[in-house]
Amino acid sequence: MLFSTPGLVLHTTPYSESSVVVKVFTRQLGVRSYIIKGVRGRGGRIKQNLLQPLSSLDMVVYNNEKTDLNYIKELSPRYTETFTQSSNQAIEHSLRFFMTEVLYKALREAEPMPALFDYVESSNSSLSTFHFPLSTFPISFLLTVARHLGIEPLDNYSTRESFFDLQEGRFVATPTETTLPTHLSETLHNYLGFPLSTFHFPLDDRTALINALITYYHLHLSGFSHFHSHEILHTILK
């Protein structure tokens, strides 16, 4: 059966001498893997630059539920214009790498999530014109994706329950080995409850909170491990 669907590239792996297997987050079908023949050959009709992380594509794909690998019948860039050139190219590139790794490790195959797809595609295309400091984006992205995945932290913060427990996914009254310190718990509460534009938290707090949320994902999603791109972000976003 053929499906027409937008898609966002998550990962590409060499396959045979000239082909690749590309993992794509599609709007209609969820995460799927496709064989594309001839990409690495000189005469391939599909160029590898179309398969960069988070490339936005229009695709016509074969969908056989009995196999993990399908084929793409047609593929083209979803947008003709390129991203707006800006002075933050290195930061934007690092953020796209970060977004891609989060999605690649967090999403399961064959689970359509059109609302999440729309959010990611919109965020990806607007990084060059983002109205807030880009340093605020990784935490916002992690929390928004968590909400779509059904693992969003519960914002029950109060003066009594002021420690966020990574294992429990909520604020608790008594600190344990899985709770964040009070100042970092309050920072998380602020991110959960207030507009992005109000935040001017120190770099050390943002870095610690990103690390904590990566640990949170690891605790609440099976297979979410060996995450590395946030280490690059910590350097880029200083």
C-alpha positions as CSV (number, residue, x, y, z in Angstrom):
1,M,0.0,0.0,0.0
2,L,1.2,3.5,-0.9
3,F,1.1,6.4,1.6
4,S,1.9,10.1,1.0
5,T,3.4,11.7,4.1
6,P,5.8,14.4,5.3
7,G,8.8,13.1,7.1
8,L,11.8,14.3,9.2
9,V,15.1,12.4,8.8
10,L,16.4,10.9,12.1
11,H,19.3,8.6,11.1
12,T,21.0,7.2,8.0
13,T,23.0,4.0,7.8
14,P,25.0,2.6,4.8
15,Y,23.4,-0.5,3.3
16,S,25.1,-2.5,0.6
17,E,27.6,-0.8,-1.8
18,S,25.4,2.2,-2.8
19,S,22.3,2.2,-0.8
20,V,21.3,3.5,2.7
21,V,18.7,2.7,5.3
22,V,17.1,5.9,6.5
23,K,15.0,6.2,9.7
24,V,12.3,8.8,9.3
25,F,9.8,10.3,11.7
26,T,6.7,10.5,9.4
27,R,3.6,12.4,10.2
28,Q,1.1,9.7,9.1
29,L,3.0,6.5,10.1
30,G,5.3,7.4,13.0
31,V,9.0,6.3,12.9
32,R,9.7,4.0,9.9
33,S,12.9,2.7,8.2
34,Y,13.3,2.8,4.5
35,I,15.8,1.4,2.0
36,I,16.9,4.0,-0.6
37,K,18.9,2.5,-3.5
38,G,21.8,4.2,-5.3
39,V,22.2,7.1,-2.9
40,R,25.9,6.6,-2.5
41,G,26.5,6.0,-6.2
42,R,27.4,8.7,-8.7
43,G,24.2,8.4,-10.7
44,G,21.8,8.2,-7.8
45,R,18.6,10.3,-8.4
46,I,18.4,11.0,-4.6
47,K,21.3,13.0,-3.2
48,Q,22.6,12.5,0.3
49,N,22.3,16.1,1.2
50,L,18.5,15.5,1.3
51,L,19.1,13.1,4.2
52,Q,20.7,15.4,6.7
53,P,19.4,15.2,10.3
54,L,15.9,16.7,10.5
55,S,15.7,17.3,6.7
56,S,12.0,17.9,6.0
57,L,10.7,15.7,3.1
58,D,7.6,15.0,1.2
59,M,7.5,11.2,0.5
60,V,5.4,8.6,-1.2
61,V,6.3,5.3,0.6
62,Y,5.4,1.7,0.5
63,N,3.9,0.5,3.8
64,N,4.0,-3.3,4.5
65,E,3.2,-3.9,8.1
66,K,4.9,-7.3,7.9
67,T,8.4,-6.0,7.4
68,D,10.6,-3.5,9.3
69,L,12.1,-2.2,6.1
70,N,10.1,-0.6,3.3
71,Y,10.9,1.4,0.2
72,I,10.4,5.0,-0.8
73,K,8.7,5.5,-4.2
74,E,9.1,9.3,-4.4
75,L,11.0,11.8,-2.3
76,S,11.5,15.6,-2.5
77,P,12.4,18.5,-0.2
78,R,9.3,19.7,1.6
79,Y,10.4,23.3,1.4
80,T,12.2,25.0,-1.5
81,E,13.8,27.7,0.6
82,T,16.7,27.1,2.8
83,F,16.9,28.1,6.4
84,T,17.6,31.8,7.0
85,Q,21.3,32.6,7.3
86,S,22.2,33.9,10.7
87,S,25.1,34.5,13.0
88,N,24.0,31.5,15.1
89,Q,24.7,28.8,12.5
90,A,26.9,26.7,14.8
91,I,24.3,26.9,17.6
92,E,21.5,26.0,15.2
93,H,23.4,23.0,13.8
94,S,24.1,21.8,17.4
95,L,20.5,22.2,18.4
96,R,19.3,20.2,15.4
97,F,21.7,17.5,16.2
98,F,20.4,17.5,19.8
99,M,16.7,17.4,18.7
100,T,17.5,14.6,16.3
101,E,19.2,12.5,19.0
102,V,16.3,13.0,21.4
103,L,13.7,11.9,18.9
104,Y,15.9,9.0,17.6
105,K,16.3,7.6,21.0
106,A,12.9,8.5,22.5
107,L,10.4,7.5,19.7
108,R,9.3,4.0,19.0
109,E,8.6,2.7,15.5
110,A,5.1,2.7,14.0
111,E,3.5,5.0,16.5
112,P,2.0,8.0,14.7
113,M,2.3,11.3,16.6
114,P,1.1,14.0,14.2
115,A,1.0,16.8,16.9
116,L,4.6,16.1,18.0
117,F,5.6,16.0,14.3
118,D,4.1,19.4,13.7
119,Y,5.8,20.8,16.8
120,V,9.2,19.5,15.8
121,E,8.9,20.6,12.2
122,S,7.9,24.1,13.2
123,S,10.6,24.4,15.8
124,N,13.2,23.1,13.3
125,S,12.3,25.6,10.7
126,S,12.1,28.6,13.0
127,L,15.4,28.2,14.9
128,S,16.9,31.0,12.8
129,T,14.1,33.4,13.8
130,F,13.6,32.1,17.4
131,H,12.2,35.0,19.5
132,F,13.9,34.0,22.7
133,P,17.6,33.2,23.5
134,L,18.5,29.9,21.9
135,S,20.0,28.8,25.2
136,T,16.5,28.4,26.5
137,F,15.4,26.1,23.8
138,P,16.8,22.6,24.8
139,I,15.0,22.6,28.1
140,S,11.7,23.7,26.5
141,F,12.2,21.0,23.8
142,L,12.8,18.2,26.3
143,L,9.7,19.2,28.3
144,T,7.5,19.5,25.3
145,V,8.5,16.2,23.8
146,A,8.0,14.6,27.3
147,R,4.5,15.9,27.3
148,H,3.7,14.4,23.9
149,L,5.2,11.1,25.1
150,G,3.1,11.1,28.2
151,I,6.0,11.4,30.6
152,E,5.8,15.1,31.4
153,P,6.9,16.0,34.9
154,L,4.0,16.8,37.2
155,D,4.1,20.4,38.3
156,N,2.9,20.0,41.9
157,Y,5.6,22.3,43.3
158,S,4.9,24.0,46.7
159,T,6.8,25.2,49.7
160,R,6.2,21.8,51.3
161,E,6.9,19.7,48.2
162,S,9.9,21.5,46.8
163,F,12.2,18.7,45.7
164,F,11.7,17.2,42.2
165,D,12.1,13.5,42.2
166,L,13.4,12.2,38.9
167,Q,12.2,8.7,39.5
168,E,8.7,9.7,40.7
169,G,8.2,12.4,38.1
170,R,6.8,14.8,40.7
171,F,7.8,17.2,43.5
172,V,8.1,15.6,46.9
173,A,8.7,16.8,50.5
174,T,11.7,14.8,51.4
175,P,15.0,14.7,49.4
176,T,16.3,11.3,48.3
177,E,19.1,10.1,46.0
178,T,16.9,10.7,43.0
179,T,15.7,14.3,43.9
180,L,17.1,17.5,42.5
181,P,18.4,20.2,44.9
182,T,15.8,22.9,45.9
183,H,17.2,25.7,43.6
184,L,17.2,23.4,40.6
185,S,13.8,22.0,41.4
186,E,12.5,25.6,41.5
187,T,14.1,26.3,38.2
188,L,12.3,23.3,36.7
189,H,9.1,24.5,38.2
190,N,9.6,27.9,36.5
191,Y,10.2,26.2,33.1
192,L,7.1,24.1,33.6
193,G,4.8,27.0,34.5
194,F,5.9,30.3,33.0
195,P,6.6,31.8,29.5
196,L,9.9,31.1,28.0
197,S,10.7,34.8,27.7
198,T,11.0,35.3,31.4
199,F,14.0,33.1,32.0
200,H,17.5,34.4,32.6
201,F,18.9,31.5,34.6
202,P,22.7,31.1,35.0
203,L,24.5,28.7,32.6
204,D,25.4,26.3,35.4
205,D,21.7,25.9,36.3
206,R,20.6,25.4,32.6
207,T,23.4,22.9,32.1
208,A,22.5,21.0,35.3
209,L,18.8,21.0,34.3
210,I,19.5,19.6,30.8
211,N,21.6,16.8,32.4
212,A,18.8,16.1,34.9
213,L,16.2,15.9,32.2
214,I,18.4,13.5,30.1
215,T,18.5,11.3,33.3
216,Y,14.7,11.7,33.6
217,Y,14.3,10.4,30.0
218,H,16.6,7.5,30.8
219,L,14.5,6.6,33.8
220,H,11.2,6.8,32.1
221,L,11.9,5.5,28.5
222,S,13.3,2.1,27.8
223,G,16.2,2.2,25.4
224,F,17.0,5.9,26.0
225,S,20.7,5.6,26.8
226,H,24.2,6.7,25.7
227,F,23.1,10.2,25.0
228,H,25.9,12.6,23.9
229,S,24.8,15.7,22.0
230,H,24.0,17.7,25.1
231,E,27.7,17.7,25.9
232,I,28.3,19.7,22.7
233,L,25.5,22.0,23.6
234,H,27.0,22.8,26.9
235,T,30.1,24.1,25.1
236,I,28.2,25.9,22.3
237,L,25.6,27.7,24.5
238,K,28.1,29.3,26.9
